[in-house]
């Protein structure tokens, strides 16, 4: 049986196709396909095998949102909003990394002017009993930091702004 799911992740609509393949699942996200073995645990835990990697994901639902924590990152998934998709509105602040769910800032590892490389951890947070690493999505320079250790932040709060490092 094949299931096609669509989720809104930030300003993008992502299509996920899941199909059972023996004791595994064939999961296609965009143009990438993975063979996944999955075992459900308690409290939203999913233990997975993807190739030779072993991963643990946590999934929680609240109203129309699904929160997925995997490999130190968290995504907020919602059903696509047709009005939002048509408008094509960009994010509120270009290069801004925002809190995907309410949480406690454990540590801020960067300051304005720091050069970061894609994948660098910028902020450590705790949300829903998970430690989350907010990482740089691309190489750049930290333009601003909008949080501090010990601060409780709401979903959507700008944590760090990253620029491309070029002078205008």
N, C-alpha and C positions, 0 to 999 in steps of 0.2 A: 504494500500500500504506500502510495506517495502522498506526502503532504507538502503544500506550498504555503509558506508563511511570509507575511510582509510586516516589517517593523520600521518605525521611525526612530532613527538614531541621530540625535541632533537635527541637522537640516537635511539629512539624507534618508531616503527610503531604501531599505535593504531587503532583498528577497532571499529567503532561505528555503531550500528544498531538501526534505528529509525522506529517505526511502530505505526500507528494511532490506538488508542484503545478508541473508543467513542469520548468524548471531551478531552481526554488526549493523551499523547504519551508514549509508552513503549520504553525506551531508555536503550540499553545495551552497556556498555563500558567494554570490556574485559569480566570478569566473573561476573560483577555487573550489576544488572538491577534496573531501577527506573521508577516509574510512575510519569510523569511530566505534569503539566498544564502549558501552555505557552501563553503569550499575547505579541504581538509585539508592541513596542512603536516607537517613532521617534528617529532618529540618531543612529540606531543600538542597541537600548535598548530592552531587553527581560525581562519581569517580569514573574517569574516562581513560581510555588508551587510544592514542592517535599515533599510528606508526609505532616507534619505540619510545615515545613520550608518555608519561603518566601524568595526568592532570586531575585536579579537583576543582570543580566549579560549585558555586552556591547560587541558587535561584530563589528569589522572593518576589511575591506579587502583592501589590497594594493598589486597589481600585483598578484603574486602567493602565497601570505601569508594571513592567516586569524588570527587576533589577538582577543583573547577572554579574557575579564576581568570578574572575578567572585569571590566574597567573599574575596576581597583584593589581589587576585593573578592573574597573567596574563600568558597566554600560547600563544605561536606562533605555529600555525598549518600550515603545508605545505603538499602538496601531496607527497606520498612516492617516494623516489628516489631509484629505483631498484639497481643502482650501489652502493649506500651507504649502503643499507640493506645487500647486499652480502658481502661487505668488512668487516662489523661488527666492524668498527673502533670505539674505545672508545672515550669519550670526550677528548678534548685537555688537560685538567687538571682534574685529579680525585678529587672529592670533591669540585669542583669549582662551585659557583653559579654565573651565568652570567646574564647580562641584556638581556631580551627577546625582547626588542625594545628600540629605542633611547628614552632618557628621562633625567630628572633633578633629581639628588640625593637631597632629602630634608633633610635627617638625616641618620647618621650611628650610630647604637645603640650598636655596639660591637667593641672590640679591640683584637689584637692578644693575645692569652692566655686565653681568656674568655671561660668558659664552657657553651655550649648551649644545650638546650633540643629541640627535634623535635617540630616544630611549633612556636618556639621563633621567633619574628620579629628581623631581623638583619639590614635591610636597608629599609628606606622609600623612594619611588621614585614617581615622577609625570610623566606620559606619556599619551598622547592623552586625556588630561583633566581628567585623573583618578589618584587617589592616589593608589599606589601599595605597598603591603608589601612583601618584599623578606624574606621568612621564612626558618628556618633550616629544611632540609628534614629528618634529623636524629640527634640523640644525638652525640655530639662530642666536639672538641675544635677548636676555631678559630685559624687558622695557619697564615693567612694574610688577610689584608683588602686592596682592590685595588681601593677604591674610597673615596671621601670626600664630605661633605655637600656643596651644591652649584655647584658641578661639573656636566657638561652635559656629558653623556656617550652615546656611540654608542651601537647598538645591538652586543652582543657577548663579551662585555667588562667584564672581571672577576671582580666581586664586592667583594666577600668574598670567601676564601678557608677554608674548614672545614676538619679537620683530625679526626681520631678515638680516639685520645688521648693516644694511646699506644706508648711507646718508642721503636725504632727499635734497 
